């Protein structure tokens, strides 16, 4: 029972982190292209701090952090933490779908290897 609850919490944490990452990406794409310099970054950070998608991403990360604290209290970190790598898988797939990002064969193979590793860890 505890293991299934822990897996559900890890899954929730992954979902929150993926949602956070994609929301941050979408929010920053709304801000647009900018030069990276000491003079341009403060206005960019101000725009980011007032962008609803960036704020939503931060809320998702915050909630994910709280869920992760519960996971750490109930599971071995050597078991739980590698499962978080599923976030890489879902983020890459959804970035391809939502933002049209290039996901090469090499990246897909890396995702496949990650999935295999998560499968092996989840069985332990």
Phi and psi restraints in degrees (value plus and minus 20) as a CYANA .aco file:
   2 UNK   PHI     -82.0   -42.0
   2 UNK   PSI     -59.9   -19.9
   3 UNK   PHI     -82.9   -42.9
   3 UNK   PSI     -59.6   -19.6
   4 UNK   PHI     -89.4   -49.4
   4 UNK   PSI     -55.6   -15.6
   5 UNK   PHI     -86.8   -46.8
   5 UNK   PSI     -62.5   -22.5
   6 UNK   PHI     -82.4   -42.4
   6 UNK   PSI     -63.7   -23.7
   7 UNK   PHI     -82.1   -42.1
   7 UNK   PSI     -58.5   -18.5
   8 UNK   PHI     -85.0   -45.0
   8 UNK   PSI     -60.8   -20.8
   9 UNK   PHI     -87.6   -47.6
   9 UNK   PSI     -59.0   -19.0
  10 UNK   PHI     -83.7   -43.7
  10 UNK   PSI     -61.4   -21.4
  11 UNK   PHI     -81.6   -41.6
  11 UNK   PSI     -63.8   -23.8
  12 UNK   PHI     -81.0   -41.0
  12 UNK   PSI     -61.8   -21.8
  13 UNK   PHI     -82.6   -42.6
  13 UNK   PSI     -62.7   -22.7
  14 UNK   PHI     -81.2   -41.2
  14 UNK   PSI     -66.1   -26.1
  15 UNK   PHI     -80.4   -40.4
  15 UNK   PSI     -65.1   -25.1
  16 UNK   PHI     -84.1   -44.1
  16 UNK   PSI     -60.7   -20.7
  17 UNK   PHI     -88.6   -48.6
  17 UNK   PSI     -59.9   -19.9
  18 UNK   PHI     -85.0   -45.0
  18 UNK   PSI     -66.3   -26.3
  19 UNK   PHI     -80.2   -40.2
  19 UNK   PSI     -61.1   -21.1
  20 UNK   PHI     -82.4   -42.4
  20 UNK   PSI     -66.5   -26.5
  21 UNK   PHI     -82.6   -42.6
  21 UNK   PSI     -65.0   -25.0
  22 UNK   PHI     -88.7   -48.7
  22 UNK   PSI     -55.9   -15.9
  23 UNK   PHI     -86.9   -46.9
  23 UNK   PSI     -62.1   -22.1
  24 UNK   PHI     -81.3   -41.3
  24 UNK   PSI     -63.6   -23.6
  25 UNK   PHI     -81.4   -41.4
  25 UNK   PSI     -65.4   -25.4
  26 UNK   PHI     -84.1   -44.1
  26 UNK   PSI     -63.4   -23.4
  27 UNK   PHI     -81.7   -41.7
  27 UNK   PSI     -62.7   -22.7
  28 UNK   PHI     -90.8   -50.8
  28 UNK   PSI     -49.8    -9.8
  29 UNK   PHI     -89.3   -49.3
  29 UNK   PSI     -47.1    -7.1
  30 UNK   PHI     -89.9   -49.9
  30 UNK   PSI     -50.5   -10.5
  31 UNK   PHI     -89.9   -49.9
  31 UNK   PSI     -54.3   -14.3
  32 UNK   PHI      75.6   115.6
  32 UNK   PSI    -197.7  -157.7
  33 UNK   PHI     -95.6   -55.6
  33 UNK   PSI     122.9   162.9
  34 UNK   PHI    -170.8  -130.8
  34 UNK   PSI     134.7   174.7
  35 UNK   PHI     -98.7   -58.7
  35 UNK   PSI     126.0   166.0
  36 UNK   PHI    -115.5   -75.5
  36 UNK   PSI      86.6   126.6
  37 UNK   PHI    -175.2  -135.2
  37 UNK   PSI     145.1   185.1
  38 UNK   PHI     -81.0   -41.0
  38 UNK   PSI     -49.2    -9.2
  39 UNK   PHI    -102.4   -62.4
  39 UNK   PSI     -47.6    -7.6
  40 UNK   PHI    -110.0   -70.0
  40 UNK   PSI     -43.1    -3.1
  41 UNK   PHI     -88.3   -48.3
  41 UNK   PSI     -61.3   -21.3
  42 UNK   PHI     -76.6   -36.6
  42 UNK   PSI     -65.6   -25.6
  43 UNK   PHI     -84.6   -44.6
  43 UNK   PSI     -54.3   -14.3
  44 UNK   PHI     -85.0   -45.0
  44 UNK   PSI     -65.0   -25.0
  45 UNK   PHI     -82.7   -42.7
  45 UNK   PSI     -56.2   -16.2
  46 UNK   PHI     -85.7   -45.7
  46 UNK   PSI     -63.5   -23.5
  47 UNK   PHI     -82.0   -42.0
  47 UNK   PSI     -62.4   -22.4
  48 UNK   PHI     -83.9   -43.9
  48 UNK   PSI     -59.7   -19.7
  49 UNK   PHI     -88.0   -48.0
  49 UNK   PSI     -37.2     2.8
  50 UNK   PHI    -131.2   -91.2
  50 UNK   PSI     -15.1    24.9
  51 UNK   PHI    -107.0   -67.0
  51 UNK   PSI     105.7   145.7
  52 UNK   PHI     -82.0   -42.0
  52 UNK   PSI     -56.1   -16.1
  53 UNK   PHI     -89.6   -49.6
  53 UNK   PSI     -58.1   -18.1
  54 UNK   PHI     -84.7   -44.7
  54 UNK   PSI     -64.0   -24.0
  55 UNK   PHI     -83.2   -43.2
  55 UNK   PSI     -60.0   -20.0
  56 UNK   PHI     -81.9   -41.9
  56 UNK   PSI     -62.1   -22.1
  57 UNK   PHI     -79.9   -39.9
  57 UNK   PSI     -61.5   -21.5
  58 UNK   PHI     -86.9   -46.9
  58 UNK   PSI     -57.3   -17.3
  59 UNK   PHI     -83.2   -43.2
  59 UNK   PSI     -63.7   -23.7
  60 UNK   PHI     -79.3   -39.3
  60 UNK   PSI     -64.2   -24.2
  61 UNK   PHI     -82.7   -42.7
  61 UNK   PSI     -61.3   -21.3
  62 UNK   PHI     -82.3   -42.3
  62 UNK   PSI     -65.8   -25.8
  63 UNK   PHI     -84.7   -44.7
  63 UNK   PSI     -60.3   -20.3
  64 UNK   PHI     -80.5   -40.5
  64 UNK   PSI     -58.9   -18.9
  65 UNK   PHI     -81.8   -41.8
  65 UNK   PSI     -63.1   -23.1
  66 UNK   PHI     -84.9   -44.9
  66 UNK   PSI     -61.4   -21.4
  67 UNK   PHI     -82.8   -42.8
  67 UNK   PSI     -61.2   -21.2
  68 UNK   PHI     -82.5   -42.5
  68 UNK   PSI     -56.7   -16.7
  69 UNK   PHI     -80.0   -40.0
  69 UNK   PSI     -60.1   -20.1
  70 UNK   PHI     -85.5   -45.5
  70 UNK   PSI     -63.0   -23.0
  71 UNK   PHI     -78.3   -38.3
  71 UNK   PSI     -66.5   -26.5
  72 UNK   PHI     -82.4   -42.4
  72 UNK   PSI     -50.3   -10.3
  73 UNK   PHI     -93.6   -53.6
  73 UNK   PSI     -41.6    -1.6
  74 UNK   PHI    -133.1   -93.1
  74 UNK   PSI     -31.9     8.1
  75 UNK   PHI    -157.1  -117.1
  75 UNK   PSI     139.0   179.0
  76 UNK   PHI     -91.1   -51.1
  76 UNK   PSI     114.4   154.4
  77 UNK   PHI     -85.0   -45.0
  77 UNK   PSI     -49.8    -9.8
  78 UNK   PHI     -88.2   -48.2
  78 UNK   PSI     -39.7     0.3
  79 UNK   PHI    -110.6   -70.6
  79 UNK   PSI     -68.5   -28.5
  80 UNK   PHI     -93.4   -53.4
  80 UNK   PSI     -64.5   -24.5
  81 UNK   PHI     -82.5   -42.5
  81 UNK   PSI     -63.0   -23.0
  82 UNK   PHI     -80.6   -40.6
  82 UNK   PSI     -48.5    -8.5
  83 UNK   PHI     -86.9   -46.9
  83 UNK   PSI     -43.1    -3.1
  84 UNK   PHI     -82.7   -42.7
  84 UNK   PSI     -42.7    -2.7
  85 UNK   PHI     -83.2   -43.2
  85 UNK   PSI     -33.2     6.8
  86 UNK   PHI     -79.4   -39.4
  86 UNK   PSI     -45.7    -5.7
  87 UNK   PHI     -79.8   -39.8
  87 UNK   PSI     -55.8   -15.8
  88 UNK   PHI     -82.2   -42.2
  88 UNK   PSI     -60.4   -20.4
  89 UNK   PHI     -83.6   -43.6
  89 UNK   PSI     -74.5   -34.5
  90 UNK   PHI     -87.8   -47.8
  90 UNK   PSI     -55.3   -15.3
  91 UNK   PHI     -84.2   -44.2
  91 UNK   PSI     -63.7   -23.7
  92 UNK   PHI     -83.8   -43.8
  92 UNK   PSI     -64.4   -24.4
  93 UNK   PHI     -85.0   -45.0
  93 UNK   PSI     -66.5   -26.5
  94 UNK   PHI     -91.0   -51.0
  94 UNK   PSI     -51.4   -11.4
  95 UNK   PHI     -84.4   -44.4
  95 UNK   PSI     -55.7   -15.7
  96 UNK   PHI     -85.0   -45.0
  96 UNK   PSI     -66.1   -26.1
  97 UNK   PHI     -90.9   -50.9
  97 UNK   PSI     -66.8   -26.8
  98 UNK   PHI    -102.0   -62.0
  98 UNK   PSI     -58.0   -18.0
  99 UNK   PHI    -134.4   -94.4
  99 UNK   PSI     -20.9    19.1
 100 UNK   PHI      47.5    87.5
 100 UNK   PSI       5.9    45.9
 101 UNK   PHI     -89.5   -49.5
 101 UNK   PSI     128.2   168.2
 102 UNK   PHI     -94.7   -54.7
 102 UNK   PSI     105.9   145.9
 103 UNK   PHI    -140.9  -100.9
 103 UNK   PSI      78.2   118.2
 104 UNK   PHI     -92.4   -52.4
 104 UNK   PSI     151.4   191.4
 105 UNK   PHI     -80.5   -40.5
 105 UNK   PSI     -59.9   -19.9
 106 UNK   PHI     -81.4   -41.4
 106 UNK   PSI     -63.5   -23.5
 107 UNK   PHI     -83.8   -43.8
 107 UNK   PSI     -61.6   -21.6
 108 UNK   PHI     -82.9   -42.9
 108 UNK   PSI     -58.6   -18.6
 109 UNK   PHI     -85.0   -45.0
 109 UNK   PSI     -59.9   -19.9
 110 UNK   PHI     -81.9   -41.9
 110 UNK   PSI     -60.3   -20.3
 111 UNK   PHI     -83.8   -43.8
 111 UNK   PSI     -61.7   -21.7
 112 UNK   PHI     -82.2   -42.2
 112 UNK   PSI     -64.2   -24.2
 113 UNK   PHI     -81.7   -41.7
 113 UNK   PSI     -60.9   -20.9
 114 UNK   PHI     -80.5   -40.5
 114 UNK   PSI     -64.7   -24.7
 115 UNK   PHI     -81.8   -41.8
 115 UNK   PSI     -60.7   -20.7
 116 UNK   PHI     -82.6   -42.6
 116 UNK   PSI     -63.7   -23.7
 117 UNK   PHI     -82.5   -42.5
 117 UNK   PSI     -62.1   -22.1
 118 UNK   PHI     -84.1   -44.1
 118 UNK   PSI     -60.4   -20.4
 119 UNK   PHI     -80.4   -40.4
 119 UNK   PSI     -66.0   -26.0
 120 UNK   PHI     -84.5   -44.5
 120 UNK   PSI     -61.2   -21.2
 121 UNK   PHI     -87.3   -47.3
 121 UNK   PSI     -62.3   -22.3
 122 UNK   PHI     -83.3   -43.3
 122 UNK   PSI     -47.2    -7.2
 123 UNK   PHI     -99.6   -59.6
 123 UNK   PSI     -34.1     5.9
